[in-house]
Amino acid sequence: MDKLKYQMVIQWSEEDDCFLVELPDFPGQRWRTHGDTYESAVANGIEALESLIIAYKTAGDPLPQPTVLNVA
């Protein structure tokens, strides 16, 4: 898979008792996946991101522009 340049936000949820993963560059559902550990949340987030990219490409939809931090 191409270099993944999309941001991933991982946040602990007391309510869900797990780490929630958000992919803010992709519109729609806020939380895309989760994990019981931070490491599993990262792995699940990467898998969700790869699946989203495949789905966009299969549908012929353009990928959203990634949010990039420009440091001066």
PDB file of N, CA, C and O in Angstrom, chain B, residues numbered from 101:
ATOM      1  N   MET B 101       0.865  -1.179   0.000  1.00  0.00           N
ATOM      2  CA  MET B 101       0.000   0.000   0.000  1.00  0.00           C
ATOM      3  C   MET B 101       0.903   1.230   0.000  1.00  0.00           C
ATOM      4  O   MET B 101       1.968   1.240   0.616  1.00  0.00           O
ATOM      5  N   ASP B 102       0.455   2.260  -0.700  1.00  0.00           N
ATOM      6  CA  ASP B 102       1.202   3.515  -0.719  1.00  0.00           C
ATOM      7  C   ASP B 102       1.413   4.006   0.700  1.00  0.00           C
ATOM      8  O   ASP B 102       0.730   3.579   1.631  1.00  0.00           O
ATOM      9  N   LYS B 103       2.373   4.914   0.852  1.00  0.00           N
ATOM     10  CA  LYS B 103       2.564   5.511   2.178  1.00  0.00           C
ATOM     11  C   LYS B 103       1.244   6.110   2.647  1.00  0.00           C
ATOM     12  O   LYS B 103       0.577   6.841   1.913  1.00  0.00           O
ATOM     13  N   LEU B 104       0.889   5.792   3.859  1.00  0.00           N
ATOM     14  CA  LEU B 104      -0.352   6.306   4.420  1.00  0.00           C
ATOM     15  C   LEU B 104      -0.070   7.670   5.037  1.00  0.00           C
ATOM     16  O   LEU B 104       0.644   7.766   6.035  1.00  0.00           O
ATOM     17  N   LYS B 105      -0.618   8.710   4.456  1.00  0.00           N
ATOM     18  CA  LYS B 105      -0.356  10.080   4.919  1.00  0.00           C
ATOM     19  C   LYS B 105      -1.562  10.692   5.614  1.00  0.00           C
ATOM     20  O   LYS B 105      -1.610  11.903   5.832  1.00  0.00           O
ATOM     21  N   TYR B 106      -2.522   9.871   5.957  1.00  0.00           N
ATOM     22  CA  TYR B 106      -3.731  10.375   6.600  1.00  0.00           C
ATOM     23  C   TYR B 106      -3.561  10.348   8.113  1.00  0.00           C
ATOM     24  O   TYR B 106      -2.917   9.455   8.664  1.00  0.00           O
ATOM     25  N   GLN B 107      -4.147  11.339   8.773  1.00  0.00           N
ATOM     26  CA  GLN B 107      -4.051  11.390  10.225  1.00  0.00           C
ATOM     27  C   GLN B 107      -4.984  10.374  10.873  1.00  0.00           C
ATOM     28  O   GLN B 107      -6.036  10.025  10.337  1.00  0.00           O
ATOM     29  N   MET B 108      -4.563   9.921  12.031  1.00  0.00           N
ATOM     30  CA  MET B 108      -5.336   8.979  12.821  1.00  0.00           C
ATOM     31  C   MET B 108      -5.357   9.520  14.245  1.00  0.00           C
ATOM     32  O   MET B 108      -4.306   9.789  14.826  1.00  0.00           O
ATOM     33  N   VAL B 109      -6.546   9.678  14.804  1.00  0.00           N
ATOM     34  CA  VAL B 109      -6.691  10.160  16.174  1.00  0.00           C
ATOM     35  C   VAL B 109      -7.102   8.974  17.029  1.00  0.00           C
ATOM     36  O   VAL B 109      -8.098   8.307  16.750  1.00  0.00           O
ATOM     37  N   ILE B 110      -6.320   8.718  18.080  1.00  0.00           N
ATOM     38  CA  ILE B 110      -6.609   7.608  18.984  1.00  0.00           C
ATOM     39  C   ILE B 110      -6.870   8.195  20.360  1.00  0.00           C
ATOM     40  O   ILE B 110      -6.058   8.951  20.894  1.00  0.00           O
ATOM     41  N   GLN B 111      -8.011   7.836  20.921  1.00  0.00           N
ATOM     42  CA  GLN B 111      -8.424   8.421  22.197  1.00  0.00           C
ATOM     43  C   GLN B 111      -9.044   7.346  23.085  1.00  0.00           C
ATOM     44  O   GLN B 111      -9.838   6.527  22.623  1.00  0.00           O
ATOM     45  N   TRP B 112      -8.676   7.358  24.354  1.00  0.00           N
ATOM     46  CA  TRP B 112      -9.256   6.411  25.310  1.00  0.00           C
ATOM     47  C   TRP B 112     -10.697   6.798  25.609  1.00  0.00           C
ATOM     48  O   TRP B 112     -11.006   7.978  25.780  1.00  0.00           O
ATOM     49  N   SER B 113     -11.577   5.807  25.671  1.00  0.00           N
ATOM     50  CA  SER B 113     -12.975   6.027  26.016  1.00  0.00           C
ATOM     51  C   SER B 113     -13.302   5.253  27.281  1.00  0.00           C
ATOM     52  O   SER B 113     -13.295   4.022  27.289  1.00  0.00           O
ATOM     53  N   GLU B 114     -13.591   5.988  28.354  1.00  0.00           N
ATOM     54  CA  GLU B 114     -14.007   5.343  29.609  1.00  0.00           C
ATOM     55  C   GLU B 114     -15.318   4.586  29.392  1.00  0.00           C
ATOM     56  O   GLU B 114     -15.501   3.476  29.891  1.00  0.00           O
ATOM     57  N   GLU B 115     -16.216   5.205  28.644  1.00  0.00           N
ATOM     58  CA  GLU B 115     -17.533   4.607  28.400  1.00  0.00           C
ATOM     59  C   GLU B 115     -17.428   3.260  27.690  1.00  0.00           C
ATOM     60  O   GLU B 115     -18.131   2.310  28.033  1.00  0.00           O
ATOM     61  N   ASP B 116     -16.540   3.190  26.695  1.00  0.00           N
ATOM     62  CA  ASP B 116     -16.391   1.968  25.900  1.00  0.00           C
ATOM     63  C   ASP B 116     -15.286   1.053  26.440  1.00  0.00           C
ATOM     64  O   ASP B 116     -15.173  -0.101  26.025  1.00  0.00           O
ATOM     65  N   ASP B 117     -14.472   1.573  27.367  1.00  0.00           N
ATOM     66  CA  ASP B 117     -13.366   0.833  27.963  1.00  0.00           C
ATOM     67  C   ASP B 117     -12.388   0.312  26.895  1.00  0.00           C
ATOM     68  O   ASP B 117     -11.945  -0.836  26.933  1.00  0.00           O
ATOM     69  N   CYS B 118     -12.072   1.200  25.943  1.00  0.00           N
ATOM     70  CA  CYS B 118     -11.125   0.856  24.889  1.00  0.00           C
ATOM     71  C   CYS B 118     -10.630   2.135  24.222  1.00  0.00           C
ATOM     72  O   CYS B 118     -11.131   3.228  24.488  1.00  0.00           O
ATOM     73  N   PHE B 119      -9.642   1.978  23.355  1.00  0.00           N
ATOM     74  CA  PHE B 119      -9.147   3.098  22.558  1.00  0.00           C
ATOM     75  C   PHE B 119      -9.976   3.192  21.281  1.00  0.00           C
ATOM     76  O   PHE B 119     -10.134   2.197  20.572  1.00  0.00           O
ATOM     77  N   LEU B 120     -10.506   4.373  20.980  1.00  0.00           N
ATOM     78  CA  LEU B 120     -11.283   4.601  19.766  1.00  0.00           C
ATOM     79  C   LEU B 120     -10.379   5.258  18.730  1.00  0.00           C
ATOM     80  O   LEU B 120      -9.514   6.067  19.067  1.00  0.00           O
ATOM     81  N   VAL B 121     -10.588   4.904  17.471  1.00  0.00           N
ATOM     82  CA  VAL B 121      -9.769   5.427  16.379  1.00  0.00           C
ATOM     83  C   VAL B 121     -10.642   6.227  15.431  1.00  0.00           C
ATOM     84  O   VAL B 121     -11.664   5.746  14.942  1.00  0.00           O
ATOM     85  N   GLU B 122     -10.219   7.457  15.182  1.00  0.00           N
ATOM     86  CA  GLU B 122     -10.914   8.345  14.248  1.00  0.00           C
ATOM     87  C   GLU B 122      -9.985   8.619  13.071  1.00  0.00           C
ATOM     88  O   GLU B 122      -8.780   8.789  13.254  1.00  0.00           O
ATOM     89  N   LEU B 123     -10.545   8.662  11.860  1.00  0.00           N
ATOM     90  CA  LEU B 123      -9.806   9.021  10.650  1.00  0.00           C
ATOM     91  C   LEU B 123     -10.457  10.293  10.105  1.00  0.00           C
ATOM     92  O   LEU B 123     -11.311  10.221   9.222  1.00  0.00           O
ATOM     93  N   PRO B 124     -10.058  11.460  10.628  1.00  0.00           N
ATOM     94  CA  PRO B 124     -10.777  12.705  10.351  1.00  0.00           C
ATOM     95  C   PRO B 124     -10.741  13.175   8.899  1.00  0.00           C
ATOM     96  O   PRO B 124     -11.578  13.988   8.508  1.00  0.00           O
ATOM     97  N   ASP B 125      -9.807  12.694   8.094  1.00  0.00           N
ATOM     98  CA  ASP B 125      -9.764  13.130   6.699  1.00  0.00           C
ATOM     99  C   ASP B 125     -10.848  12.465   5.849  1.00  0.00           C
ATOM    100  O   ASP B 125     -11.113  12.893   4.726  1.00  0.00           O
ATOM    101  N   PHE B 126     -11.463  11.430   6.385  1.00  0.00           N
ATOM    102  CA  PHE B 126     -12.522  10.727   5.670  1.00  0.00           C
ATOM    103  C   PHE B 126     -13.867  11.104   6.279  1.00  0.00           C
ATOM    104  O   PHE B 126     -14.085  10.886   7.471  1.00  0.00           O
ATOM    105  N   PRO B 127     -14.774  11.667   5.480  1.00  0.00           N
ATOM    106  CA  PRO B 127     -16.075  12.095   6.009  1.00  0.00           C
ATOM    107  C   PRO B 127     -16.938  10.903   6.418  1.00  0.00           C
ATOM    108  O   PRO B 127     -16.712   9.771   5.989  1.00  0.00           O
ATOM    109  N   GLY B 128     -17.911  11.183   7.242  1.00  0.00           N
ATOM    110  CA  GLY B 128     -18.838  10.129   7.656  1.00  0.00           C
ATOM    111  C   GLY B 128     -18.687   9.817   9.129  1.00  0.00           C
ATOM    112  O   GLY B 128     -18.438  10.706   9.944  1.00  0.00           O
ATOM    113  N   GLN B 129     -18.838   8.568   9.456  1.00  0.00           N
ATOM    114  CA  GLN B 129     -18.789   8.094  10.836  1.00  0.00           C
ATOM    115  C   GLN B 129     -17.520   8.572  11.536  1.00  0.00           C
ATOM    116  O   GLN B 129     -16.420   8.440  10.999  1.00  0.00           O
ATOM    117  N   ARG B 130     -17.678   9.126  12.734  1.00  0.00           N
ATOM    118  CA  ARG B 130     -16.529   9.692  13.448  1.00  0.00           C
ATOM    119  C   ARG B 130     -15.538   8.610  13.872  1.00  0.00           C
ATOM    120  O   ARG B 130     -14.362   8.676  13.514  1.00  0.00           O
ATOM    121  N   TRP B 131     -15.994   7.629  14.621  1.00  0.00           N
ATOM    122  CA  TRP B 131     -15.098   6.575  15.103  1.00  0.00           C
ATOM    123  C   TRP B 131     -15.147   5.398  14.138  1.00  0.00           C
ATOM    124  O   TRP B 131     -16.216   4.838  13.893  1.00  0.00           O
ATOM    125  N   ARG B 132     -14.004   5.024  13.595  1.00  0.00           N
ATOM    126  CA  ARG B 132     -13.932   3.985  12.565  1.00  0.00           C
ATOM    127  C   ARG B 132     -13.637   2.603  13.119  1.00  0.00           C
ATOM    128  O   ARG B 132     -14.104   1.601  12.578  1.00  0.00           O
ATOM    129  N   THR B 133     -12.864   2.544  14.198  1.00  0.00           N
ATOM    130  CA  THR B 133     -12.499   1.257  14.773  1.00  0.00           C
ATOM    131  C   THR B 133     -12.043   1.486  16.202  1.00  0.00           C
ATOM    132  O   THR B 133     -12.144   2.598  16.719  1.00  0.00           O
ATOM    133  N   HIS B 134     -11.547   0.451  16.837  1.00  0.00           N
ATOM    134  CA  HIS B 134     -11.114   0.553  18.230  1.00  0.00           C
ATOM    135  C   HIS B 134     -10.094  -0.534  18.529  1.00  0.00           C
ATOM    136  O   HIS B 134      -9.786  -1.368  17.678  1.00  0.00           O
ATOM    137  N   GLY B 135      -9.576  -0.510  19.747  1.00  0.00           N
ATOM    138  CA  GLY B 135      -8.676  -1.549  20.215  1.00  0.00           C
ATOM    139  C   GLY B 135      -8.620  -1.556  21.727  1.00  0.00           C
ATOM    140  O   GLY B 135      -8.768  -0.517  22.370  1.00  0.00           O
ATOM    141  N   ASP B 136      -8.404  -2.736  22.293  1.00  0.00           N
ATOM    142  CA  ASP B 136      -8.294  -2.844  23.747  1.00  0.00           C
ATOM    143  C   ASP B 136      -6.980  -2.254  24.254  1.00  0.00           C
ATOM    144  O   ASP B 136      -6.899  -1.801  25.395  1.00  0.00           O
ATOM    145  N   THR B 137      -5.946  -2.260  23.401  1.00  0.00           N
ATOM    146  CA  THR B 137      -4.666  -1.638  23.734  1.00  0.00           C
ATOM    147  C   THR B 137      -4.382  -0.570  22.679  1.00  0.00           C
ATOM    148  O   THR B 137      -4.979  -0.564  21.603  1.00  0.00           O
ATOM    149  N   TYR B 138      -3.465   0.325  23.009  1.00  0.00           N
ATOM    150  CA  TYR B 138      -3.091   1.369  22.055  1.00  0.00           C
ATOM    151  C   TYR B 138      -2.526   0.740  20.783  1.00  0.00           C
ATOM    152  O   TYR B 138      -2.835   1.171  19.673  1.00  0.00           O
ATOM    153  N   GLU B 139      -1.700  -0.278  20.962  1.00  0.00           N
ATOM    154  CA  GLU B 139      -1.079  -0.947  19.823  1.00  0.00           C
ATOM    155  C   GLU B 139      -2.119  -1.598  18.912  1.00  0.00           C
ATOM    156  O   GLU B 139      -2.013  -1.514  17.688  1.00  0.00           O
ATOM    157  N   SER B 140      -3.117  -2.244  19.504  1.00  0.00           N
ATOM    158  CA  SER B 140      -4.154  -2.869  18.675  1.00  0.00           C
ATOM    159  C   SER B 140      -5.017  -1.811  18.005  1.00  0.00           C
ATOM    160  O   SER B 140      -5.504  -2.029  16.896  1.00  0.00           O
ATOM    161  N   ALA B 141      -5.216  -0.661  18.658  1.00  0.00           N
ATOM    162  CA  ALA B 141      -5.963   0.432  18.032  1.00  0.00           C
ATOM    163  C   ALA B 141      -5.210   0.958  16.815  1.00  0.00           C
ATOM    164  O   ALA B 141      -5.820   1.242  15.785  1.00  0.00           O
ATOM    165  N   VAL B 142      -3.887   1.091  16.925  1.00  0.00           N
ATOM    166  CA  VAL B 142      -3.081   1.535  15.785  1.00  0.00           C
ATOM    167  C   VAL B 142      -3.203   0.531  14.640  1.00  0.00           C
ATOM    168  O   VAL B 142      -3.452   0.921  13.499  1.00  0.00           O
ATOM    169  N   ALA B 143      -3.029  -0.755  14.935  1.00  0.00           N
ATOM    170  CA  ALA B 143      -3.113  -1.792  13.901  1.00  0.00           C
ATOM    171  C   ALA B 143      -4.496  -1.798  13.254  1.00  0.00           C
ATOM    172  O   ALA B 143      -4.608  -1.898  12.032  1.00  0.00           O
ATOM    173  N   ASN B 144      -5.539  -1.693  14.056  1.00  0.00           N
ATOM    174  CA  ASN B 144      -6.900  -1.672  13.517  1.00  0.00           C
ATOM    175  C   ASN B 144      -7.155  -0.397  12.714  1.00  0.00           C
ATOM    176  O   ASN B 144      -7.866  -0.427  11.709  1.00  0.00           O
ATOM    177  N   GLY B 145      -6.575   0.724  13.156  1.00  0.00           N
ATOM    178  CA  GLY B 145      -6.711   1.974  12.418  1.00  0.00           C
ATOM    179  C   GLY B 145      -6.061   1.896  11.051  1.00  0.00           C
ATOM    180  O   GLY B 145      -6.625   2.377  10.068  1.00  0.00           O
ATOM    181  N   ILE B 146      -4.878   1.295  10.976  1.00  0.00           N
ATOM    182  CA  ILE B 146      -4.192   1.125   9.692  1.00  0.00           C
ATOM    183  C   ILE B 146      -5.017   0.228   8.775  1.00  0.00           C
ATOM    184  O   ILE B 146      -5.166   0.514   7.587  1.00  0.00           O
ATOM    185  N   GLU B 147      -5.547  -0.848   9.327  1.00  0.00           N
ATOM    186  CA  GLU B 147      -6.387  -1.755   8.537  1.00  0.00           C
ATOM    187  C   GLU B 147      -7.641  -1.034   8.026  1.00  0.00           C
ATOM    188  O   GLU B 147      -8.025  -1.211   6.870  1.00  0.00           O
ATOM    189  N   ALA B 148      -8.269  -0.236   8.867  1.00  0.00           N
ATOM    190  CA  ALA B 148      -9.459   0.519   8.456  1.00  0.00           C
ATOM    191  C   ALA B 148      -9.102   1.528   7.370  1.00  0.00           C
ATOM    192  O   ALA B 148      -9.847   1.700   6.405  1.00  0.00           O
ATOM    193  N   LEU B 149      -7.973   2.184   7.528  1.00  0.00           N
ATOM    194  CA  LEU B 149      -7.527   3.157   6.539  1.00  0.00           C
ATOM    195  C   LEU B 149      -7.252   2.489   5.199  1.00  0.00           C
ATOM    196  O   LEU B 149      -7.667   2.996   4.158  1.00  0.00           O
ATOM    197  N   GLU B 150      -6.559   1.361   5.215  1.00  0.00           N
ATOM    198  CA  GLU B 150      -6.292   0.624   3.978  1.00  0.00           C
ATOM    199  C   GLU B 150      -7.596   0.190   3.306  1.00  0.00           C
ATOM    200  O   GLU B 150      -7.723   0.266   2.084  1.00  0.00           O
ATOM    201  N   SER B 151      -8.559  -0.264   4.101  1.00  0.00           N
ATOM    202  CA  SER B 151      -9.861  -0.679   3.557  1.00  0.00           C
ATOM    203  C   SER B 151     -10.607   0.498   2.935  1.00  0.00           C
ATOM    204  O   SER B 151     -11.221   0.361   1.877  1.00  0.00           O
ATOM    205  N   LEU B 152     -10.553   1.658   3.596  1.00  0.00           N
ATOM    206  CA  LEU B 152     -11.194   2.856   3.049  1.00  0.00           C
ATOM    207  C   LEU B 152     -10.579   3.238   1.707  1.00  0.00           C
ATOM    208  O   LEU B 152     -11.297   3.558   0.760  1.00  0.00           O
ATOM    209  N   ILE B 153      -9.256   3.206   1.626  1.00  0.00           N
ATOM    210  CA  ILE B 153      -8.565   3.566   0.384  1.00  0.00           C
ATOM    211  C   ILE B 153      -8.954   2.605  -0.731  1.00  0.00           C
ATOM    212  O   ILE B 153      -9.217   3.036  -1.854  1.00  0.00           O
ATOM    213  N   ILE B 154      -8.994   1.326  -0.439  1.00  0.00           N
ATOM    214  CA  ILE B 154      -9.404   0.334  -1.438  1.00  0.00           C
ATOM    215  C   ILE B 154     -10.840   0.590  -1.879  1.00  0.00           C
ATOM    216  O   ILE B 154     -11.143   0.532  -3.071  1.00  0.00           O
ATOM    217  N   ALA B 155     -11.731   0.873  -0.922  1.00  0.00           N
ATOM    218  CA  ALA B 155     -13.143   1.125  -1.251  1.00  0.00           C
ATOM    219  C   ALA B 155     -13.285   2.354  -2.139  1.00  0.00           C
ATOM    220  O   ALA B 155     -14.046   2.330  -3.107  1.00  0.00           O
ATOM    221  N   TYR B 156     -12.565   3.426  -1.825  1.00  0.00           N
ATOM    222  CA  TYR B 156     -12.622   4.640  -2.643  1.00  0.00           C
ATOM    223  C   TYR B 156     -12.139   4.344  -4.065  1.00  0.00           C
ATOM    224  O   TYR B 156     -12.777   4.742  -5.039  1.00  0.00           O
ATOM    225  N   LYS B 157     -11.015   3.646  -4.173  1.00  0.00           N
ATOM    226  CA  LYS B 157     -10.448   3.342  -5.489  1.00  0.00           C
ATOM    227  C   LYS B 157     -11.370   2.424  -6.285  1.00  0.00           C
ATOM    228  O   LYS B 157     -11.552   2.627  -7.486  1.00  0.00           O
ATOM    229  N   THR B 158     -11.953   1.420  -5.635  1.00  0.00           N
ATOM    230  CA  THR B 158     -12.865   0.492  -6.305  1.00  0.00           C
ATOM    231  C   THR B 158     -14.098   1.218  -6.826  1.00  0.00           C
ATOM    232  O   THR B 158     -14.595   0.913  -7.911  1.00  0.00           O
ATOM    233  N   ALA B 159     -14.588   2.175  -6.051  1.00  0.00           N
ATOM    234  CA  ALA B 159     -15.774   2.946  -6.454  1.00  0.00           C
ATOM    235  C   ALA B 159     -15.431   4.039  -7.465  1.00  0.00           C
ATOM    236  O   ALA B 159     -16.325   4.673  -8.025  1.00  0.00           O
ATOM    237  N   GLY B 160     -14.136   4.257  -7.699  1.00  0.00           N
ATOM    238  CA  GLY B 160     -13.731   5.311  -8.624  1.00  0.00           C
ATOM    239  C   GLY B 160     -13.842   6.699  -8.021  1.00  0.00           C
ATOM    240  O   GLY B 160     -13.832   7.696  -8.743  1.00  0.00           O
ATOM    241  N   ASP B 161     -13.948   6.769  -6.696  1.00  0.00           N
ATOM    242  CA  ASP B 161     -14.053   8.054  -6.014  1.00  0.00           C
ATOM    243  C   ASP B 161     -12.657   8.599  -5.723  1.00  0.00           C
ATOM    244  O   ASP B 161     -11.746   7.834  -5.405  1.00  0.00           O
ATOM    245  N   PRO B 162     -12.487   9.914  -5.830  1.00  0.00           N
ATOM    246  CA  PRO B 162     -11.185  10.484  -5.493  1.00  0.00           C
ATOM    247  C   PRO B 162     -10.947  10.403  -3.983  1.00  0.00           C
ATOM    248  O   PRO B 162     -11.868  10.578  -3.185  1.00  0.00           O
ATOM    249  N   LEU B 163      -9.708  10.137  -3.615  1.00  0.00           N
ATOM    250  CA  LEU B 163      -9.359  10.103  -2.199  1.00  0.00           C
ATOM    251  C   LEU B 163      -9.371  11.519  -1.637  1.00  0.00           C
ATOM    252  O   LEU B 163      -9.008  12.463  -2.339  1.00  0.00           O
ATOM    253  N   PRO B 164      -9.779  11.680  -0.391  1.00  0.00           N
ATOM    254  CA  PRO B 164      -9.725  13.014   0.215  1.00  0.00           C
ATOM    255  C   PRO B 164      -8.270  13.454   0.366  1.00  0.00           C
ATOM    256  O   PRO B 164      -7.362  12.630   0.474  1.00  0.00           O
ATOM    257  N   GLN B 165      -8.074  14.754   0.370  1.00  0.00           N
ATOM    258  CA  GLN B 165      -6.740  15.300   0.582  1.00  0.00           C
ATOM    259  C   GLN B 165      -6.344  15.063   2.052  1.00  0.00           C
ATOM    260  O   GLN B 165      -7.125  15.367   2.954  1.00  0.00           O
ATOM    261  N   PRO B 166      -5.165  14.535   2.293  1.00  0.00           N
ATOM    262  CA  PRO B 166      -4.754  14.372   3.684  1.00  0.00           C
ATOM    263  C   PRO B 166      -4.422  15.710   4.329  1.00  0.00           C
ATOM    264  O   PRO B 166      -3.898  16.613   3.675  1.00  0.00           O
ATOM    265  N   THR B 167      -4.726  15.829   5.603  1.00  0.00           N
ATOM    266  CA  THR B 167      -4.345  17.004   6.360  1.00  0.00           C
ATOM    267  C   THR B 167      -2.860  16.879   6.664  1.00  0.00           C
ATOM    268  O   THR B 167      -2.427  15.897   7.267  1.00  0.00           O
ATOM    269  N   VAL B 168      -2.079  17.869   6.250  1.00  0.00           N
ATOM    270  CA  VAL B 168      -0.620  17.808   6.422  1.00  0.00           C
ATOM    271  C   VAL B 168      -0.170  18.974   7.271  1.00  0.00           C
ATOM    272  O   VAL B 168      -0.576  20.114   7.044  1.00  0.00           O
ATOM    273  N   LEU B 169       0.659  18.692   8.238  1.00  0.00           N
ATOM    274  CA  LEU B 169       1.222  19.728   9.093  1.00  0.00           C
ATOM    275  C   LEU B 169       2.426  20.337   8.384  1.00  0.00           C
ATOM    276  O   LEU B 169       3.366  19.624   8.032  1.00  0.00           O
ATOM    277  N   ASN B 170       2.404  21.632   8.176  1.00  0.00           N
ATOM    278  CA  ASN B 170       3.530  22.326   7.564  1.00  0.00           C
ATOM    279  C   ASN B 170       4.252  23.111   8.646  1.00  0.00           C
ATOM    280  O   ASN B 170       3.725  24.085   9.184  1.00  0.00           O
ATOM    281  N   VAL B 171       5.449  22.679   8.953  1.00  0.00           N
ATOM    282  CA  VAL B 171       6.245  23.340   9.981  1.00  0.00           C
ATOM    283  C   VAL B 171       7.206  24.318   9.310  1.00  0.00           C
ATOM    284  O   VAL B 171       7.912  23.967   8.364  1.00  0.00           O
ATOM    285  N   ALA B 172       7.220  25.542   9.813  1.00  0.00           N
ATOM    286  CA  ALA B 172       8.078  26.566   9.219  1.00  0.00           C
ATOM    287  C   ALA B 172       9.509  26.385   9.646  1.00  0.00           C
ATOM    288  O   ALA B 172      10.376  27.159   9.242  1.00  0.00           O
TER     289      ALA B 172
END
